[in-house]
């Protein structure tokens, strides 16, 4: 997921929502090419879970070419999450720390964070 555009400042929320793939009770990244499991209840640094496309980049860029730091893309609220198209996607509530940037993707407010933690027992929907 990449932002369509950024907005000034950093996100000030500490709880958000992350779309993930779930298989056999394990969480994986949004893309099918991602094979690393995301542990629940532990702080996860984004550098340890980068997708193959962006692993060599320090920044990502918006549609209009504005660069922003890489990190976990977290939705601010449930209402911001687009409709999930596939049954293997789940929405998980996460704790967030070390905010890096914020912006919008398809009219949804998204914060970029260095670290997140999937909260135990906080699955929102399948």
Sine and cosine of phi, psi and omega as CSV:
sin_phi,cos_phi,sin_psi,cos_psi,sin_omega,cos_omega
0.00,0.00,0.71,-0.70,0.08,-1.00
-0.79,-0.62,0.51,-0.86,0.01,-1.00
-0.94,0.33,0.57,-0.82,0.14,-0.99
-0.97,0.24,-0.64,0.77,0.09,-1.00
-0.39,-0.92,0.40,-0.92,0.00,-1.00
-0.99,-0.15,0.31,-0.95,0.14,-0.99
-0.79,-0.62,0.34,-0.94,-0.06,-1.00
-0.89,0.46,0.45,-0.89,0.09,-1.00
1.00,0.09,-0.08,-1.00,0.02,-1.00
-0.85,-0.53,0.46,-0.89,0.01,-1.00
-0.88,0.48,0.61,-0.79,0.00,-1.00
-0.95,-0.31,0.14,0.99,0.03,-1.00
-1.00,-0.04,0.44,-0.90,-0.02,-1.00
-0.90,-0.43,-0.07,1.00,0.06,-1.00
-0.77,-0.63,0.69,-0.72,0.02,-1.00
-0.47,-0.88,-0.28,-0.96,-0.10,-1.00
-0.72,-0.69,0.69,-0.72,-0.06,-1.00
-0.82,-0.58,0.73,-0.68,0.08,-1.00
-1.00,0.02,0.77,-0.64,-0.04,-1.00
-0.69,-0.73,0.24,-0.97,0.19,-0.98
-1.00,-0.08,0.61,-0.80,0.06,-1.00
-0.82,-0.58,0.72,-0.69,0.04,-1.00
-0.59,-0.81,0.81,-0.59,0.03,-1.00
0.78,0.62,0.71,0.70,0.04,-1.00
0.93,0.38,0.20,0.98,0.04,-1.00
-0.93,-0.37,0.53,-0.85,0.02,-1.00
-0.99,-0.14,0.63,-0.77,0.05,-1.00
-0.71,-0.70,0.22,-0.98,0.04,-1.00
-0.88,0.47,0.19,-0.98,-0.06,-1.00
-0.91,0.42,-0.46,0.89,-0.10,-1.00
-0.99,-0.12,0.61,-0.79,-0.05,-1.00
-0.89,0.45,-0.35,0.94,-0.01,-1.00
-0.97,0.23,-0.24,0.97,-0.04,-1.00
-0.99,0.12,0.81,-0.59,-0.10,-1.00
-0.94,-0.35,-0.21,0.98,-0.05,-1.00
-0.98,0.22,0.77,-0.64,0.08,-1.00
-0.95,0.30,0.58,-0.82,0.07,-1.00
-0.97,-0.23,0.94,-0.34,-0.01,-1.00
-0.90,0.43,0.49,-0.87,0.05,-1.00
-0.98,-0.18,0.67,-0.75,0.07,-1.00
1.00,0.09,0.20,0.98,0.03,-1.00
-0.76,-0.65,0.56,-0.83,0.07,-1.00
-0.94,0.34,0.77,-0.64,-0.04,-1.00
-0.90,-0.43,0.86,-0.52,0.07,-1.00
-0.99,0.12,0.74,-0.67,-0.07,-1.00
-0.86,0.52,-0.47,0.88,-0.03,-1.00
-0.90,0.44,-0.42,0.91,-0.01,-1.00
-1.00,0.07,-0.06,1.00,-0.09,-1.00
-0.69,-0.72,0.56,0.83,-0.03,-1.00
-0.98,0.19,0.58,-0.81,0.05,-1.00
-0.97,0.25,0.35,-0.94,-0.06,-1.00
-0.85,0.52,-0.55,0.84,-0.03,-1.00
-0.89,0.45,-0.71,0.71,-0.14,-0.99
-0.97,-0.22,0.08,1.00,-0.11,-0.99
-0.89,0.46,-0.41,0.91,-0.01,-1.00
-0.99,-0.10,-0.05,1.00,-0.04,-1.00
-0.99,-0.13,0.54,-0.84,0.12,-0.99
-1.00,-0.09,-0.41,0.91,-0.02,-1.00
-0.73,-0.68,0.44,-0.90,0.17,-0.98
-0.95,-0.31,0.11,-0.99,0.01,-1.00
-0.66,-0.75,0.47,-0.88,-0.01,-1.00
-0.99,0.16,0.06,-1.00,0.02,-1.00
-0.86,0.51,-0.51,0.86,-0.01,-1.00
-0.99,-0.13,0.31,0.95,0.15,-0.99
0.99,0.12,0.24,0.97,0.05,-1.00
-1.00,0.10,0.77,-0.63,-0.01,-1.00
-1.00,0.07,0.56,-0.83,0.09,-1.00
-0.56,-0.83,0.41,-0.91,-0.07,-1.00
-0.92,0.39,0.54,-0.84,0.07,-1.00
-0.95,0.32,0.44,-0.90,0.05,-1.00
0.15,-0.99,-0.07,-1.00,0.05,-1.00
-0.94,0.34,0.76,-0.65,0.07,-1.00
-1.00,-0.06,0.89,-0.45,-0.12,-0.99
-0.81,-0.58,0.76,-0.65,0.06,-1.00
-0.97,0.25,0.62,-0.78,-0.01,-1.00
-0.94,0.33,-0.63,0.78,-0.04,-1.00
-0.61,-0.79,0.30,-0.96,0.02,-1.00
-0.87,0.49,-0.60,0.80,-0.04,-1.00
-0.91,0.42,-0.32,0.95,0.00,-1.00
-0.99,0.13,-0.22,0.98,-0.10,-1.00
-0.99,0.15,0.80,-0.60,0.04,-1.00
-0.92,0.40,0.30,-0.95,0.02,-1.00
-0.87,0.48,0.73,-0.68,0.00,-1.00
-0.99,0.15,0.78,-0.63,-0.10,-0.99
-1.00,0.01,-0.35,0.94,-0.10,-1.00
-0.83,-0.56,0.55,-0.84,-0.09,-1.00
-0.94,0.35,-0.30,0.95,-0.03,-1.00
-1.00,0.09,-0.02,1.00,0.08,-1.00
-1.00,0.06,0.61,-0.79,0.12,-0.99
-0.73,-0.68,0.36,-0.93,0.09,-1.00
-0.95,-0.32,0.79,-0.61,0.00,-1.00
-0.86,-0.51,0.66,-0.75,0.10,-1.00
-0.98,0.20,0.71,-0.71,-0.04,-1.00
-0.75,-0.66,0.49,-0.87,0.23,-0.97
-1.00,0.03,0.56,-0.83,-0.05,-1.00
-0.79,-0.62,0.58,-0.82,0.12,-0.99
-0.51,-0.86,0.29,-0.96,-0.08,-1.00
0.85,0.53,0.92,0.39,0.02,-1.00
-0.91,0.42,0.61,-0.79,-0.06,-1.00
-0.90,-0.44,-0.65,0.76,-0.08,-1.00
-0.25,-0.97,0.11,-0.99,0.09,-1.00
-0.47,-0.88,0.33,-0.94,0.00,-1.00
-0.01,-1.00,-0.39,-0.92,-0.03,-1.00
-0.77,-0.64,0.58,-0.81,0.16,-0.99
-0.76,-0.65,0.89,-0.45,-0.01,-1.00
0.76,0.65,0.77,0.64,0.05,-1.00
0.94,0.35,0.15,0.99,0.01,-1.00
-0.96,-0.27,0.76,-0.65,0.01,-1.00
-0.97,0.23,0.77,-0.63,-0.08,-1.00
-0.75,-0.66,0.71,-0.71,0.13,-0.99
-0.97,-0.26,0.53,-0.85,0.06,-1.00
-0.95,-0.31,0.82,-0.57,-0.07,-1.00
-0.80,-0.60,0.52,-0.85,0.06,-1.00
-0.95,0.31,-0.63,0.78,-0.05,-1.00
-0.71,-0.71,0.58,-0.82,0.13,-0.99
-0.68,-0.73,0.29,-0.96,0.11,-0.99
-0.69,-0.72,0.83,-0.55,0.10,-0.99
-0.95,0.30,0.83,-0.57,-0.07,-1.00
-0.98,0.20,0.78,-0.63,0.01,-1.00
-0.85,0.52,0.72,-0.70,0.06,-1.00
0.95,0.32,0.23,0.97,-0.08,-1.00
-0.94,-0.34,0.67,0.74,0.08,-1.00
-0.97,0.24,0.75,-0.66,-0.06,-1.00
-1.00,0.03,-0.78,0.62,0.03,-1.00
-0.35,-0.94,0.25,-0.97,0.04,-1.00
-0.89,-0.46,0.00,0.00,0.00,0.00
